[in-house]
Amino acid sequence: MFGNDADFLLTIHRTHASELQADAAADRLARALPRRQPRGWLGRRHHAARATDARR
């Protein structure tokens, strides 16, 4: 359908390469940012400890 148009193929290659670079940059940014911790009632930090451990 398009034949072997070199400019068209080069445009597709560059577009795909820039999409891959953008995805890689987004992944790096996501890994660099600290993960959000779940928060409990009234915005207090939720601790994984059981309620029975606090009474000891």
N, C-alpha and C positions, 0 to 999 in steps of 0.2 A: 504494500500500500504506500509506504513512504520511500521505499527503496533504500539506498545506502547514503543518504544525505549526511555528510560528515558534520555539518553544523548542527543539525537536528540531534544527532547522537551525542555530540559534545554537550549540547544544552541539557539533554536528559541526564547525562553523567554528572554534570556540575550541580544540577538541581538535587539529584539523589545524594551526592556527596555533602551538600550543604544541609540537607535534612538529617543525615547521619551525624554531622558535627553538632547540630542543634540538639539532637537527642542525647548525645554524649555529654554536652555541656549541662543539660538539664539534670542528667543523672549525677554528674559530679556535684552540682549545686545541692541536690537533694541529700547526697551523702555527707556534704560538708555542714549542713544545718543540723542543729540538735533536734532530736525527736521530741515531739510534744508529749508530755506526761499526762495521763488521765487525771482529772481532778474530781474530787468528791463534792460533798454538800457544801454550798457557799464558797466554792472556789478553793477550798482547802486541798492540799495535795493528798491523794489517795495512797495509803500505805498498804502494802501487801500483807502486813502482819494481821493475825487473827485477833478478834476482840478478847479472847481468853488470855492471849499473851500479854496484853496491857495490864491485866489485873494482877499479875504475878509480882 
